Amino acid sequence: MFGPPVEVRKNPKSTTWYNATILDINGENIKVGFEEQIWASREVPAFSVRRCPQENADDGFDPDVDEVVEVSVAASESNPSGWSLGKVKTIKNSFYFIGFVGTQKGNQDLIVERNAMRRVNSEPPIDPAKLERRLVKVEPELHAWVRSQDAPGCLTHVQSKARLLLCSCTNESANEKAPPKVLLIGDERSVELGEKLLRHIHFKNQIEMQRFHEQREQLMERLQDQQRWKEDRNQETFTVEQTLVGKIIGKKGENIKQIRERHGVNVDISAESSNGKPTTVTVSGLSLEDVRKARAEMEFIVDKIPLEGKAVGWILGRGYTNIQEIAKKSELHYARFDDKSSSLELCGLKHQVEDAKMLISVHQEYLGVYDDMAEETHLIQQSFEELEGAAGERRKGKGKGKDGGKDGGKDGGKDYYRGKDGGKDGGRDGGKDSYKGRGKGEKGDAEKGKGKKGGGGYGGWDDDDDDDEEDSYHGKGEGRGKGGKAKGRGRKGGGK
């Protein structure tokens, strides 16, 4: 590292100062270097070296005629650039006619503009007796930094601000056993200020920055590891209501811990939002199958099924027994009916809700079947009732007569609504049912359906083989029957 820019003269009588840079200070001599190596680096006496004017020293500079100034001299093949002492002879417009002073007096005058001049540099030559050399220890954490390419910029800043003649690192090579230090050269005040700037500002902040960079490197390495790990893993993301997050985590985190261990997955749950939005759950693992199994054990959902009309009572059941049974079989978290929306709300793991919905759907399909069965049962019952009404009317005419009297009474009751025919049929059937002879059927009681026992008869069975008519009865019989409110006497039954 080089020191600050300085100005060097060839000898104590010279009025031209050439631009140079301090390379080192050895006792009363100062080693300097020149631009473009027009002159080789050399050691010159300290009294032939002076500092450059401080910045902004030429503000408001406006030379008049006969005023002594310093004029910029461009570099040549034999000399580096510099500043020569001169005097303003004439000013025309913005041009200044300058005559050289001192050893340069015999040279030709120059015509320059304002920016090619400056006030005479008031900096005194460097006094070696007032210079101090100080080595500042560097913290071990900064050894690598002070030897790096980042350090020169910081050291140059200290050198400039403290107006040091030199601020550089010793033992710059990492192969050297001795720890690096910073060399400060300047007057006492400059060295004190330079050390403060190093220790309390630059070193302190560089240590913090160094730690930050080290941590950053570690974090970046971890981040890359995480990215590689993530790329090699399968991942699925889903959302759940905030009220169900506790169900996933379980008491003291036992549920989520068991899921992680059982399936070998990583589970990340996003922070709870203040606006009540669903919580995001991310499951990742090496096996896609394990990731999906873990998700199935945590993905709680809420689904609503609208119910209308008869379906409400059919699905819920008396005292909610049906839906409770379905919820139990499906292992739902809960199942409840909302009267306002007339909907059934199901909550549970995704597969549990799907199972419950399937059970409810199948159960609902049977509602129509049961309606058809009930209708059919009603129609059958109605038919039974109609048949039983007609049979009741027939049961009113019961006969006790063994032969003609029994049937006379029976048919008398049967023909209650026939009027006169009651007696007629009683007599007719009285004769028909007298197998061996004459029978008499007396009046039958229409209300009770009873006939008094008929008397004996005579006759015989005609068992001929003619086809003219059915077998007829031989004999006589009488029968009386009451039909309705009319009495009638039946004709005698006779037969050939």
Order of alpha helices (4+ residues) and beta strands (2+ residues): beta-beta-beta-beta-beta-beta-beta-beta-beta-beta-beta-alpha-alpha-beta-beta-alpha-alpha-beta-alpha-alpha-beta-beta-alpha-beta-alpha-alpha-beta-beta-alpha-alpha-alpha-beta-beta-beta-beta-beta
